[in-house]
């Protein structure tokens, strides 16, 4: 699921702790 945090800029990295859980 795409969160606001991912849309912020972590979407490219796709390595955020609270992104694709």
C-alpha positions as CSV (number, residue, x, y, z in Angstrom):
1,X,0.0,0.0,0.0
2,X,1.3,3.4,-0.9
3,X,1.4,5.8,2.1
4,X,1.8,9.6,2.2
5,X,5.4,9.0,3.3
6,X,6.2,7.1,0.1
7,X,4.6,9.8,-2.0
8,X,6.8,12.3,-0.2
9,X,9.9,10.9,-1.9
10,X,10.6,7.5,-0.5
11,X,8.6,5.9,-3.3
12,X,11.7,5.9,-5.5
13,X,13.9,4.3,-2.8
14,X,11.1,1.9,-1.6
15,X,13.0,1.2,1.5
16,X,11.1,3.2,4.1
17,X,10.4,1.3,7.4
18,X,6.7,2.4,7.3
19,X,6.0,2.1,3.6
20,X,5.2,-1.4,2.3
21,X,4.5,-3.3,5.5
